[in-house]
Amino acid sequence: MKKRKNHSPDFKAKVTLEAIREELTLAELSKKYDVHPTQIDTWKRAAIENMATAFARRGAAPEQVSAAELDKLHSKIGQLVVERDFLANAS
């Protein structure tokens, strides 16, 4: 049984950039770098999908919290306030 290969981020970037340029087919890149064509295609799709984050402003607002999660957090805060007040009055 073959051992799984762990490719460095630099290697993935190099292969992905060549795949995006489309100067060689996936089969040719696969043979050149000894990587399965499906893996190259996966790296290419991931790079294209995440490309916008490279241009995002630093310090931009974090992703919005869902309404359900916000309600859950508010209820937890309320519970903790009640517990704190109870313990403060008990002592």
Secondary structure, DSSP 8 states (H G I E B T S, - for coil): --------HHHHHHHHHHHHHTSS-HHHHHHHHT--HHHHHHHHHHHHHTGGGGGS-TT-------HHHHHHHHHHHHHHHHHHHHHHHH-
